[in-house]
């Protein structure tokens, strides 16, 4: 992505996806109670993206991880699949990252529709994923 990031102000860069890793922007000292008492944690994937010049659209729209955690993992897995009854960590692991002065975040939200049933009773779910979606609205100039 180095070439694209080098010209990001002429042509904005978008990197959306499932990164399967939490964000250092979420695991802060203030948010530690949401994460088993841990925080801050410098998660390497989100730190690397930030160091490369990418910005997190959801966290720009919702800077406080306590009032807007934005969990995307997992609306279908509230409990570990091991049968222990332990809560499955609920984290924000899906992102819309971006770079470039031509994009301004207007809003960002997470979305799950249809009231899906948790695993293993997922056969009738109309929501097609075990992750919530991230939807970001940008102004483009």
Protein Blocks (a to p, Z undefined) as FASTA:
>chain_A
ZZmmmmmmmmccddeddehpacfklmcfklmmmngopacdddfklmmmmmnopacfklmm
mmblklmnopabdfklmbcfklnopacddddfbdcddedjkbccfbdcdddehiiacdfk
lmlpmbfbfbdcdddddddZZ
